[in-house]
Amino acid sequence: MFTVKALRLLLVSAVFTLRLQAAAPPPPDEVYGRLFEEVQLSGIFKDSKAFPDAVPGKAPREILADYRAALSSGPAGFSLSRFVSENFVLPSTGPSVAVSSAASAAERVHALWAVLERPADAPAQAGSLLPLPKPYIVPGGRFREIYYWDSYFTMLGLARDGKTGLMRDMADNFAYLIDTYGHVPNGNRSYYLSRSQPPYFTLMVKLLAKAGGEPGLLHAYLPGIEKEYLFWMDGADKLEHDGDAARRVLKLGPALLNRYWDDNPAPRQEAYAEDLAAAGAASRPAAEVYRDIRAAAESGMDFSGRWFADGRTLASIETVSIAPVDLNCLLYDTEMTLFELYKASDPVKARVFKGRAENRKNAINGLMYDPEKRVYEDYYFKKGARTGRLTLAALYPFFLKLAPADRVPGTVKTIREDLLKAGGVVTSLTATGQQWDSPNGWPPLQWVTVTGLENYGQHELAVEIAGRWTGLNEKVFARTGKMMEKYNVIDTALEAGGGEYPGQDGFGWTNGVYLALKAFLDEKK
């Protein structure tokens, strides 16, 4: 068992480390103030992400001076749309992933890497983009920058195509973001800096080490792995009582668990009007709603009835009241990895990580498991009860190998009876109109499910899901020539819907998971 003194030393180290970060560049709403608000509420752009991604044609202070001068001269003759087009370089709205002559989905995916790859960014960038020092893959469509958890699933495909050099570049970019800002932001934009996404950095490095045949590679990335972990645990030194929470960390009995969070309780810059409307429909203080919306964005599952108090409406969102099973499984894996990495060189520190991992595992397998339904669920730590909502997050304990083996039959039964559909596994059972709910299926959760089942010897079901999903990818490709961000797994003749934007093609993580699952199926023949 680790000592209280060792725990306190680690927590003090976390606070000190996180205070040494570079000053974050201001996001567009802070840079442009009233101009930003006017543009985002004007309806000029169909996509609220367009203006935050725009690049100023001259210094922002000059643009603002011109804007104030135009306003002071009166509204007659002033066109906000024209002013924006004259002063900003707007992002492309045309198709970004056109690939001709691809006869099959696999051929298209192989060709798409070159289309979705971006070179290292110039160090001095105007606008909201956070420059990265090495090449990277973007998802595609409106997603013109790197995204955190997307990239792990994209890298699955890069590994299958032997692109370990590009995988290494991407891992180095994430290590750079951690070193520079103390964490991996949602994406490399200034308006994403107040939040992260599901922490897959440790798994990325493991994937890279396996693909490149370099088992010792984890030690090279140890500073980044530990520093990111400290970000998620920041505030743990302030927790004294059961149920206490600070930022992303909370205390339940002997366990330190985590939740999703965002440090900025304001409308998201890239969905400004939408968030104002959501807060206006709620009966709570707007700042609470904004924080919960942003925390759901940090989860990557924005949005889902998983986060809603009533299970159905965005106005009831309460993300920060929930300890999610997926996030805590990912951090368990990080803690166990840190234990292994420090076991020989620093036994005291290793015992701290091992103790935390054991306590977290016990909490996941205790608090987050429903023995009657025989499935894992998220936990309302403020209410002392599980949420009662079934989602594919229930497969993370199997994906990361911390579920007891005797829990496999109940999960297999639930998948077969409730979650398995014509095109794969559905994300949740509730049709809320949100994109992370029924009838949609998503590439990362197909991979988590298939891998989790395979980890526990459920080969037949794993193969069945992989076959249904890749078959759906191929069916939609044959019909549209596209690899989509998400799919309707219930009615495979229809497009996936819901969300704040139209369906996007490209698509980084779809391509990665498709290649990985095709390889999995080939291996199982």
Rosetta blueprint (number, residue, H / E / L):
1 M L
2 F L
3 T L
4 V H
5 K H
6 A H
7 L H
8 R H
9 L H
10 L H
11 L H
12 V H
13 S H
14 A H
15 V H
16 F H
17 T H
18 L H
19 R L
20 L L
21 Q L
22 A L
23 A L
24 A L
25 P L
26 P L
27 P L
28 P H
29 D H
30 E H
31 V H
32 Y H
33 G L
34 R H
35 L H
36 F H
37 E H
38 E H
39 V H
40 Q H
41 L H
42 S H
43 G L
44 I L
45 F L
46 K L
47 D L
48 S L
49 K L
50 A L
51 F L
52 P L
53 D L
54 A L
55 V E
56 P E
57 G L
58 K L
59 A L
60 P H
61 R H
62 E H
63 I H
64 L H
65 A H
66 D H
67 Y H
68 R H
69 A H
70 A H
71 L H
72 S H
73 S L
74 G L
75 P L
76 A L
77 G L
78 F L
79 S L
80 L H
81 S H
82 R H
83 F H
84 V H
85 S H
86 E H
87 N H
88 F E
89 V E
90 L L
91 P L
92 S L
93 T L
94 G L
95 P L
96 S L
97 V L
98 A L
99 V L
100 S L
101 S L
102 A L
103 A L
104 S L
105 A H
106 A H
107 E H
108 R H
109 V H
110 H H
111 A H
112 L H
113 W H
114 A H
115 V H
116 L H
117 E E
118 R E
119 P L
120 A L
121 D L
122 A L
123 P L
124 A L
125 Q L
126 A L
127 G L
128 S L
129 L E
130 L L
131 P L
132 L L
133 P L
134 K L
135 P L
136 Y E
137 I E
138 V L
139 P L
140 G E
141 G L
142 R L
143 F E
144 R L
145 E L
146 I L
147 Y E
148 Y H
149 W H
150 D H
151 S H
152 Y H
153 F H
154 T H
155 M H
156 L H
157 G H
158 L H
159 A H
160 R H
161 D L
162 G L
163 K L
164 T H
165 G H
166 L H
167 M H
168 R H
169 D H
170 M H
171 A H
172 D H
173 N H
174 F H
175 A H
176 Y H
177 L H
178 I H
179 D H
180 T H
181 Y H
182 G L
183 H L
184 V L
185 P L
186 N L
187 G E
188 N L
189 R E
190 S H
191 Y H
192 Y H
193 L L
194 S L
195 R L
196 S L
197 Q L
198 P L
199 P L
200 Y L
201 F H
202 T H
203 L H
204 M H
205 V H
206 K H
207 L H
208 L H
209 A H
210 K H
211 A H
212 G H
213 G L
214 E L
215 P L
216 G L
217 L H
218 L H
219 H H
220 A H
221 Y L
222 L H
223 P H
224 G H
225 I H
226 E H
227 K H
228 E H
229 Y H
230 L H
231 F H
232 W H
233 M H
234 D L
235 G L
236 A H
237 D H
238 K H
239 L L
240 E L
241 H L
242 D L
243 G L
244 D L
245 A E
246 A E
247 R L
248 R L
249 V E
250 L E
251 K E
252 L E
253 G L
254 P L
255 A E
256 L E
257 L E
258 N E
259 R L
260 Y L
261 W L
262 D L
263 D L
264 N L
265 P L
266 A L
267 P L
268 R L
269 Q H
270 E H
271 A H
272 Y H
273 A H
274 E H
275 D H
276 L H
277 A H
278 A H
279 A H
280 G H
281 A L
282 A L
283 S L
284 R L
285 P L
286 A H
287 A H
288 E H
289 V H
290 Y H
291 R H
292 D H
293 I H
294 R H
295 A H
296 A H
297 A H
298 E H
299 S H
300 G L
301 M L
302 D L
303 F L
304 S L
305 G H
306 R H
307 W H
308 F E
309 A L
310 D L
311 G L
312 R L
313 T L
314 L H
315 A H
316 S H
317 I E
318 E L
319 T H
320 V H
321 S H
322 I E
323 A E
324 P L
325 V H
326 D H
327 L H
328 N H
329 C H
330 L H
331 L H
332 Y H
333 D H
334 T H
335 E H
336 M H
337 T H
338 L H
339 F H
340 E H
341 L H
342 Y H
343 K L
344 A L
345 S L
346 D L
347 P H
348 V H
349 K H
350 A H
351 R H
352 V H
353 F H
354 K H
355 G H
356 R H
357 A H
358 E H
359 N H
360 R H
361 K H
362 N H
363 A H
364 I H
365 N H
366 G H
367 L H
368 M L
369 Y E
370 D E
371 P L
372 E L
373 K L
374 R L
375 V E
376 Y E
377 E L
378 D L
379 Y E
380 Y E
381 F L
382 K L
383 K L
384 G L
385 A E
386 R E
387 T L
388 G L
389 R L
390 L L
391 T E
392 L H
393 A H
394 A H
395 L H
396 Y H
397 P H
398 F H
399 F H
400 L L
401 K L
402 L L
403 A L
404 P L
405 A H
406 D H
407 R H
408 V H
409 P H
410 G H
411 T H
412 V H
413 K H
414 T H
415 I H
416 R H
417 E H
418 D H
419 L H
420 L E
421 K E
422 A L
423 G L
424 G E
425 V E
426 V L
427 T L
428 S E
429 L L
430 T L
431 A L
432 T L
433 G L
434 Q L
435 Q L
436 W L
437 D L
438 S L
439 P L
440 N E
441 G E
442 W L
443 P H
444 P H
445 L H
446 Q H
447 W H
448 V H
449 T H
450 V H
451 T H
452 G H
453 L H
454 E H
455 N H
456 Y L
457 G L
458 Q L
459 H H
460 E H
461 L H
462 A H
463 V H
464 E H
465 I H
466 A H
467 G H
468 R H
469 W H
470 T H
471 G H
472 L H
473 N H
474 E H
475 K H
476 V H
477 F H
478 A H
479 R H
480 T H
481 G L
482 K L
483 M L
484 M E
485 E L
486 K L
487 Y E
488 N E
489 V L
490 I L
491 D L
492 T L
493 A L
494 L L
495 E L
496 A L
497 G L
498 G L
499 G L
500 E L
501 Y L
502 P L
503 G L
504 Q L
505 D E
506 G L
507 F L
508 G H
509 W H
510 T H
511 N H
512 G H
513 V H
514 Y H
515 L H
516 A H
517 L H
518 K H
519 A H
520 F H
521 L H
522 D H
523 E H
524 K H
525 K L
